Every structure is written in structure tokens, then in C-alpha cells.
Amino acid sequence: MVIDFSVIKFSEIEDGVVLKGEIDGLQYKSVEDLEFTFLSPIEYELQVSKFEDGIQLTGLVTCQLSLSCGRCLDDFQYPVRTYLDIEITRKSSFQEANELELQSEDLNVYYFENDEIDLNPLVYEEVLLNVPMKPLCGEECRGFCDTCGKNSNNETCGCDKTPDTPLGEKLKSFLAFQGDNHGSSKTKNISIKKG
């Protein structure tokens, strides 16, 4: 049986049911989520396994995002295709404690109260967890030129790619004269390349 909605009643859900739906990601997007935009709704198809005081949800979550590259700042499409595997347990079965040490198996457990379980925030969170921290339009992206600021993917520039930096000059000076402290009186000829 396939059910197409996002809020389910625990008392009415059957074991083996497939929950299918889509979410408008914009309704959950907050100020902290400014680094991406949704190009499509979030779609999910989740298998329900019911147990005594909760359910296990497993299945596919997909959507298309527009991200800004962390090197060249160009926007690019990023497909999210992830497998959701979470356990949702009734909150009353959770023992309240002042201090609780979480185990690795506790990280995929969520809690619900009353009889209703809203799937939308859980599915949206799964999408958030799959947005890269430093998105790249491609592994070969060269970003901006450090000297002139041109996008190195679109145009070439004549800038010297090995500029001397104050740190590089200090390191050269240190390495050139370190021999004096280690038994050598010869000055070393050292060049530092940035890269």
C-alpha cells in the first residue's frame, strides 16, 4: 500500500506501508540556509517498519539544489540523492536524564509525542545533511586568480603565479641562515614557490 501524505498517525500506520510524497523545501528554509536554493521539490519514498513504540523509516530522498561554488562563486546544479534510515520512537519511552551519553546508534533516533509524526522536517533535515560544506562546481575548478581576481575557469591572466609573501620571505631568511647554528657557515640558496 502506498500512502501520499506527510503527517502520519502512529496508531493508524501499518507495518510495510510505503509513504510517498514531496515537500516544498522553501517552507522549511531558514536564514541559516541562504547558501542554496531549491530547483525542485524534495521527493521521498519511505518504507515503514513498525515496532512496539515506534517506527523505522528507510528509503530514498531526492531533489535538485542550486549551490554557489566555494572557489569561483558560479552557481551550479547539485542533485541530492540520499538514503534515509531513521528510527522514530514515542517520547514517553525515552527516560529523561540530566546527563546522557549518546551512542552511535542513538544518532539516527527521533522522538514524537501524542499520536502524530510529521515527516517533512525529518526529510528536510536529511537534505541539509547532504549539502556539502564547501560546494565545488567541479573538482577541476581553479577558482579566482589571487592577484587580479579573474575567474581562472573562464579566462587566463598574465599574473605571476609565485608571488613572494611576507611569510615566504621570513621563511627564506630563516632557512638561509639556519646553517650557522648547525655547524655550517655557508649561505644556502633557497627559493620558495607558493602552491
ROVEX-175647 format. One record per atom (N, C-alpha, C, O): x, y, z; residue in one letter. Coordinates in steps of 0.2 Angstrom, whole numbers, padded with zeros to 4 digits, always signed. Example, Ala and Ser with C-alpha at 12.3 -4.5 7.8 and 13.67 -1.06 7.14 Angstrom:
# residues 2
+0066-0028+0039A+0062-0022+0039A+0066-0016+0039A+0071-0017+0042A+0064-0011+0035S+0068-0005+0036S+0064+0000+0039S+0067+0006+0040S
This chain:
# residues 195
+0004-0006+0000M+0000+0000+0000M+0004+0006+0000M+0009+0007+0004M+0003+0011-0004V+0007+0017-0005V+0002+0023-0002V-0003+0024-0004V+0005+0027+0003I+0001+0032+0006I+0005+0039+0004I+0011+0039+0004I+0001+0044+0002D+0004+0050-0001D+0002+0056+0004D-0002+0060+0002D+0006+0057+0010F+0005+0062+0014F+0011+0063+0019F+0015+0058+0019F+0011+0068+0022S+0017+0069+0026S+0016+0068+0034S+0021+0067+0037S+0010+0069+0037V+0009+0068+0044V+0005+0062+0044V+0000+0061+0041V+0008+0057+0048I+0005+0051+0049I+0003+0050+0057I+0006+0053+0061I-0002+0046+0058K-0004+0044+0064K-0001+0037+0066K-0002+0032+0062K+0002+0037+0072F+0006+0031+0074F+0001+0025+0075F+0002+0020+0073F-0005+0027+0078S-0010+0022+0079S-0013+0019+0073S-0016+0013+0073S-0013+0022+0067E-0016+0020+0061E-0011+0017+0056E-0013+0014+0051E-0005+0018+0057I+0000+0016+0052I+0001+0008+0052I+0001+0006+0058I+0002+0005+0047E+0003-0002+0046E+0010-0003+0044E+0013+0000+0041E+0012-0009+0047D+0019-0011+0045D+0020-0013+0038D+0015-0016+0035D+0025-0011+0034G+0026-0012+0027G+0023-0007+0023G+0024-0008+0016G+0020-0002+0025V+0017+0003+0021V+0023+0008+0018V+0028+0009+0021V+0022+0010+0012V+0026+0014+0008V+0023+0021+0009V+0018+0022+0006V+0027+0026+0011L+0025+0033+0012L+0028+0037+0006L+0035+0037+0005L+0024+0040+0002K+0027+0043-0004K+0025+0051-0004K+0019+0052-0003K+0029+0055-0005G+0027+0062-0006G+0032+0067-0008G+0038+0065-0010G+0030+0073-0008E+0035+0079-0010E+0034+0085-0005E+0028+0086-0003E+0039+0088-0004I+0039+0094+0000I+0042+0100-0003I+0047+0100-0007I+0039+0106-0002D+0041+0112-0005D+0047+0114+0001D+0045+0116+0006D+0053+0113-0001G+0059+0115+0003G+0059+0122+0006G+0061+0123+0011G+0056+0126+0002L+0056+0133+0004L+0052+0135+0011L+0053+0139+0014L+0047+0130+0012Q+0043+0131+0018Q+0047+0130+0025Q+0045+0132+0030Q+0053+0126+0024Y+0057+0125+0030Y+0063+0129+0030Y+0067+0128+0035Y+0065+0132+0024K+0071+0135+0024K+0072+0141+0028K+0067+0145+0029K+0077+0142+0032S+0078+0147+0037S+0084+0152+0035S+0087+0151+0029S+0085+0157+0039V+0090+0162+0037V+0097+0158+0036V+0101+0161+0032V+0098+0153+0040E+0105+0150+0040E+0106+0146+0034E+0111+0144+0032E+0100+0145+0030D+0101+0141+0024D+0101+0145+0017D+0099+0143+0012D+0104+0151+0018L+0105+0155+0012L+0110+0153+0007L+0109+0155+0001L+0114+0148+0008E+0119+0146+0003E+0116+0142-0002E+0120+0140-0007E+0110+0140-0002F+0107+0136-0008F+0100+0138-0009F+0097+0141-0005F+0098+0136-0015T+0090+0137-0017T+0088+0130-0020T+0092+0126-0023T+0082+0129-0019F+0078+0123-0022F+0076+0124-0029F+0073+0129-0030F+0078+0120-0033L+0076+0120-0040L+0070+0115-0041L+0067+0115-0047L+0069+0110-0037S+0064+0106-0037S+0061+0104-0030S+0065+0105-0025S+0055+0101-0030P+0053+0099-0023P+0057+0093-0021P+0060+0090-0024P+0057+0092-0014I+0060+0087-0011I+0055+0081-0012I+0050+0081-0009I+0057+0075-0015E+0053+0069-0016E+0056+0064-0011E+0062+0063-0011E+0051+0060-0009Y+0053+0054-0004Y+0049+0048-0006Y+0043+0049-0007Y+0051+0042-0004E+0048+0036-0005E+0051+0032+0001E+0056+0029+0000E+0047+0031+0007L+0050+0028+0013L+0046+0022+0015L+0039+0022+0015L+0049+0017+0016Q+0046+0010+0019Q+0046+0011+0026Q+0050+0013+0030Q+0040+0009+0029V+0039+0009+0036V+0039+0002+0039V+0036-0002+0037V+0043+0002+0044S+0043-0005+0048S+0041-0003+0055S+0045+0001+0059S+0035-0005+0057K+0033-0003+0064K+0035-0008+0069K+0035-0014+0068K+0037-0005+0075F+0038-0009+0081F+0034-0007+0087F+0030-0002+0086F+0035-0009+0093E+0030-0008+0098E+0029-0001+0100E+0023+0001+0100E+0034+0003+0100D+0033+0010+0102D+0036+0015+0097D+0038+0021+0099D+0037+0013+0091G+0040+0017+0086G+0040+0014+0079G+0037+0009+0078G+0043+0018+0074I+0043+0015+0068I+0051+0016+0065I+0054+0021+0067I+0052+0012+0060Q+0059+0013+0056Q+0057+0015+0049Q+0053+0012+0046Q+0060+0021+0047L+0059+0024+0040L+0065+0023+0036L+0071+0025+0038L+0065+0019+0031T+0070+0019+0026T+0068+0020+0019T+0062+0018+0017T+0072+0023+0015G+0070+0025+0008G+0074+0031+0005G+0078+0033+0008G+0072+0032-0001L+0076+0037-0005L+0073+0044-0004L+0067+0045-0004L+0077+0049-0004V+0075+0056-0004V+0079+0059-0009V+0085+0059-0010V+0076+0063-0014T+0079+0066-0019T+0077+0074-0020T+0071+0075-0018T+0081+0078-0023C+0079+0085-0025C+0085+0088-0029C+0090+0085-0029C+0084+0093-0032Q+0089+0097-0036Q+0090+0104-0032Q+0085+0107-0030Q+0096+0105-0031L+0098+0112-0027L+0102+0116-0032L+0106+0113-0037L+0102+0122-0031S+0107+0127-0034S+0112+0129-0029S+0110+0132-0024S+0118+0128-0030L+0123+0130-0025L+0128+0135-0028L+0129+0135-0034L+0132+0139-0024S+0137+0143-0026S+0144+0140-0025S+0145+0138-0019S+0148+0139-0030C+0154+0136-0029C+0159+0140-0024C+0159+0146-0024C+0162+0136-0020G+0166+0139-0015G+0173+0141-0018G+0177+0145-0014G+0175+0140-0024R+0181+0143-0027R+0180+0148-0032R+0183+0154-0031R+0175+0148-0036C+0174+0153-0042C+0167+0157-0041C+0166+0161-0045C+0163+0155-0036L+0157+0158-0034L+0151+0157-0040L+0146+0161-0039L+0153+0153-0045D+0147+0152-0050D+0142+0147-0047D+0144+0143-0043D+0136+0149-0049D+0130+0144-0047D+0130+0138-0051D+0132+0138-0057D+0129+0132-0048F+0128+0126-0052F+0123+0122-0049F+0121+0122-0043F+0120+0117-0053Q+0115+0112-0050Q+0118+0107-0047Q+0124+0104-0049Q+0115+0105-0041Y+0118+0099-0037Y+0112+0095-0035Y+0108+0096-0032Y+0113+0088-0038P+0107+0084-0037P+0108+0080-0030P+0114+0078-0028P+0103+0080-0026V+0104+0077-0019V+0100+0070-0020V+0094+0070-0022V+0103+0065-0019R+0100+0058-0019R+0103+0054-0013R+0109+0052-0013R+0099+0054-0008T+0102+0051-0002T+0097+0045+0001T+0091+0045-0001T+0099+0041+0005Y+0095+0036+0008Y+0094+0037+0015Y+0099+0038+0019Y+0088+0038+0017L+0086+0040+0024L+0085+0033+0028L+0082+0029+0025L+0088+0033+0034D+0087+0027+0038D+0087+0029+0045D+0092+0030+0048D+0080+0031+0048I+0080+0033+0054I+0075+0029+0058I+0070+0026+0055I+0075+0030+0065E+0070+0027+0069E+0067+0032+0073E+0070+0037+0075E+0060+0032+0073I+0056+0037+0077I+0052+0033+0083I+0049+0028+0082I+0054+0035+0089T+0051+0032+0095T+0047+0037+0099T+0048+0043+0099T+0042+0034+0102R+0037+0038+0106R+0042+0041+0112R+0046+0038+0115R+0041+0047+0113K+0045+0051+0118K+0044+0048+0125K+0048+0049+0129K+0038+0046+0127S+0037+0043+0133S+0041+0037+0135S+0042+0036+0141S+0044+0034+0130S+0048+0028+0131S+0055+0030+0132S+0060+0026+0134S+0056+0037+0132F+0063+0039+0132F+0064+0041+0140F+0060+0046+0142F+0069+0039+0143Q+0070+0040+0150Q+0073+0047+0150Q+0079+0048+0148Q+0070+0052+0154E+0073+0059+0155E+0079+0058+0159E+0079+0054+0164E+0084+0061+0158A+0090+0061+0162A+0093+0068+0162A+0093+0072+0156A+0097+0070+0167N+0101+0076+0167N+0106+0076+0162N+0108+0081+0158N+0110+0070+0162E+0115+0070+0158E+0115+0063+0154E+0114+0058+0158E+0116+0063+0148L+0115+0056+0144L+0121+0056+0139L+0122+0060+0135L+0124+0050+0139E+0129+0049+0134E+0126+0045+0128E+0123+0040+0129E+0127+0049+0122L+0124+0046+0116L+0129+0040+0113L+0135+0041+0113L+0126+0035+0111Q+0130+0030+0107Q+0129+0031+0100Q+0124+0035+0098Q+0133+0028+0096S+0132+0029+0088S+0125+0027+0086S+0123+0030+0081S+0122+0022+0089E+0116+0020+0086E+0110+0025+0088E+0105+0025+0086E+0112+0030+0093D+0107+0035+0095D+0106+0041+0091D+0102+0045+0091D+0111+0041+0086L+0111+0047+0082L+0106+0047+0077L+0104+0053+0074L+0103+0042+0075N+0098+0041+0070N+0091+0040+0073N+0086+0037+0070N+0090+0042+0079V+0084+0041+0083V+0080+0048+0084V+0084+0052+0087V+0074+0048+0082Y+0070+0054+0083Y+0064+0052+0088Y+0062+0046+0088Y+0061+0057+0091Y+0056+0056+0096Y+0049+0060+0094Y+0050+0065+0091Y+0044+0057+0095F+0037+0060+0094F+0033+0060+0100F+0034+0055+0104F+0028+0065+0100E+0023+0065+0106E+0016+0064+0103E+0015+0064+0097E+0012+0062+0107N+0005+0061+0105N+0004+0055+0100N+0007+0050+0101N+0001+0056+0095D+0000+0051+0090D+0002+0053+0083D+0003+0048+0079D+0004+0059+0082E+0006+0061+0075E+0013+0062+0074E+0017+0064+0079E+0015+0060+0068I+0023+0061+0066I+0023+0065+0060I+0020+0063+0055I+0026+0070+0060D+0027+0075+0054D+0034+0073+0051D+0039+0074+0054D+0033+0070+0045L+0039+0068+0041L+0043+0073+0038L+0049+0073+0037L+0040+0079+0036N+0043+0084+0032N+0049+0087+0036N+0054+0087+0032N+0049+0089+0042P+0056+0091+0045P+0061+0086+0045P+0067+0088+0044P+0059+0080+0046L+0064+0074+0045L+0067+0074+0039L+0074+0073+0038L+0063+0074+0033V+0066+0073+0027V+0070+0079+0025V+0075+0079+0021V+0067+0085+0027Y+0071+0091+0025Y+0078+0091+0029Y+0083+0093+0026Y+0078+0089+0035E+0085+0088+0038E+0090+0084+0035E+0096+0085+0034E+0087+0078+0032E+0091+0074+0028E+0094+0077+0022E+0100+0076+0020E+0090+0082+0019V+0093+0086+0013V+0099+0090+0015V+0104+0091+0012V+0097+0094+0021L+0103+0098+0024L+0109+0094+0025L+0114+0097+0024L+0108+0088+0028L+0114+0085+0030L+0118+0083+0024L+0124+0080+0024L+0115+0083+0018N+0119+0081+0012N+0121+0087+0007N+0123+0086+0002N+0120+0093+0010V+0123+0099+0006V+0130+0099+0008V+0132+0100+0014V+0135+0099+0003P+0142+0100+0005P+0144+0106+0009P+0141+0112+0007P+0149+0106+0013M+0151+0112+0017M+0155+0117+0013M+0154+0123+0013M+0159+0114+0008K+0162+0118+0003K+0160+0116-0004K+0164+0111-0007K+0154+0118-0007P+0152+0115-0013P+0157+0117-0019P+0159+0123-0019P+0158+0113-0023L+0163+0114-0029L+0159+0113-0036L+0155+0108-0036L+0159+0117-0040C+0156+0116-0047C+0159+0110-0051C+0156+0107-0055C+0165+0109-0049G+0169+0103-0052G+0175+0102-0048G+0178+0107-0046G+0178+0096-0048E+0185+0095-0045E+0190+0099-0048E+0195+0101-0045E+0189+0100-0055E+0194+0104-0059E+0194+0111-0058E+0197+0115-0061E+0189+0114-0054C+0188+0121-0053C+0194+0124-0051C+0197+0122-0046C+0197+0130-0054R+0203+0133-0052R+0202+0139-0048R+0206+0142-0046R+0195+0142-0048G+0194+0147-0044G+0196+0154-0046G+0197+0155-0053G+0197+0159-0042F+0200+0165-0044F+0207+0166-0044F+0210+0163-0040F+0210+0170-0048C+0217+0172-0048C+0218+0176-0041C+0214+0181-0040C+0223+0174-0037D+0225+0178-0031D+0227+0185-0032D+0226+0189-0028D+0230+0186-0038T+0232+0193-0039T+0227+0198-0042T+0226+0203-0039T+0224+0196-0048C+0220+0200-0051C+0212+0199-0050C+0208+0203-0052C+0210+0193-0047G+0204+0192-0046G+0199+0189-0052G+0193+0188-0051G+0202+0188-0057K+0199+0185-0063K+0197+0177-0062K+0201+0174-0058K+0191+0175-0064N+0189+0168-0064N+0194+0164-0068N+0193+0165-0074N+0198+0160-0065S+0203+0156-0069S+0200+0151-0074S+0203+0148-0078S+0193+0149-0072N+0190+0144-0077N+0188+0147-0083N+0187+0144-0088N+0186+0154-0083N+0184+0157-0089N+0189+0161-0093N+0188+0161-0099N+0194+0163-0090E+0199+0167-0094E+0206+0166-0090E+0207+0165-0084E+0211+0167-0094T+0218+0167-0092T+0221+0174-0091T+0219+0179-0094T+0225+0174-0086C+0228+0181-0085C+0236+0180-0085C+0238+0175-0085C+0239+0186-0085G+0247+0185-0086G+0250+0186-0079G+0256+0188-0079G+0246+0185-0074C+0249+0186-0067C+0254+0181-0065C+0254+0175-0067C+0259+0183-0061D+0265+0179-0059D+0261+0175-0054D+0259+0177-0049D+0262+0168-0055K+0258+0163-0050K+0262+0162-0044K+0260+0158-0040K+0268+0164-0043T+0273+0163-0037T+0275+0169-0034T+0281+0171-0034T+0270+0173-0032P+0272+0179-0028P+0275+0178-0022P+0274+0173-0018P+0280+0183-0020D+0283+0182-0013D+0278+0185-0008D+0275+0190-0009D+0278+0182-0003T+0273+0184+0003T+0278+0186+0009T+0284+0183+0009T+0276+0190+0013P+0280+0191+0019P+0282+0185+0023P+0287+0185+0025P+0277+0180+0023L+0279+0174+0027L+0284+0170+0023L+0289+0167+0026L+0283+0170+0016G+0288+0167+0012G+0295+0170+0013G+0300+0166+0013G+0296+0176+0013E+0302+0180+0014E+0305+0178+0021E+0311+0177+0021E+0301+0178+0026K+0304+0176+0033K+0306+0169+0033K+0312+0168+0036K+0303+0165+0029L+0305+0158+0029L+0311+0157+0025L+0316+0153+0027L+0312+0160+0020K+0318+0160+0016K+0324+0163+0020K+0329+0160+0020K+0323+0168+0024S+0328+0171+0028S+0330+0166+0033S+0336+0165+0035S+0325+0163+0036F+0327+0158+0042F+0331+0152+0039F+0336+0150+0042F+0328+0149+0033L+0332+0144+0031L+0339+0145+0028L+0343+0141+0028L+0340+0151+0025A+0346+0153+0023A+0352+0154+0028A+0357+0152+0027A+0350+0156+0034F+0355+0156+0039F+0354+0151+0045F+0358+0152+0050F+0350+0146+0044Q+0350+0141+0049Q+0356+0137+0050Q+0358+0134+0055Q+0360+0137+0044G+0366+0133+0044G+0371+0135+0049G+0375+0132+0052G+0371+0142+0051D+0375+0145+0056D+0375+0141+0063D+0379+0141+0067D+0369+0139+0065N+0368+0136+0071N+0369+0129+0071N+0369+0125+0076N+0370+0126+0065H+0371+0119+0064H+0377+0117+0061H+0378+0111+0058H+0383+0121+0062G+0389+0119+0060G+0391+0121+0053G+0397+0119+0051G+0387+0124+0049S+0389+0126+0043S+0389+0133+0042S+0385+0137+0045S+0394+0136+0039S+0394+0143+0038S+0393+0145+0031S+0393+0151+0030S+0390+0141+0027K+0388+0143+0020K+0381+0145+0020K+0377+0142+0023K+0380+0150+0016T+0373+0153+0015T+0370+0149+0010T+0373+0147+0005T+0364+0147+0011K+0360+0142+0006K+0356+0146+0001K+0354+0151+0003K+0356+0144-0005N+0352+0147-0010N+0345+0143-0010N+0345+0138-0013N+0340+0147-0007I+0333+0143-0007I+0328+0148-0010I+0328+0154-0009I+0324+0145-0014S+0318+0148-0016S+0312+0145-0014S+0311+0139-0014S+0307+0149-0013I+0300+0146-0010I+0295+0147-0016I+0294+0153-0018I+0291+0142-0018K+0286+0143-0023K+0279+0142-0019K+0279+0137-0015K+0275+0146-0020K+0268+0146-0017K+0264+0141-0022K+0264+0141-0028K+0260+0137-0018G+0256+0132-0022G+0255+0126-0018G+0252+0122-0021G
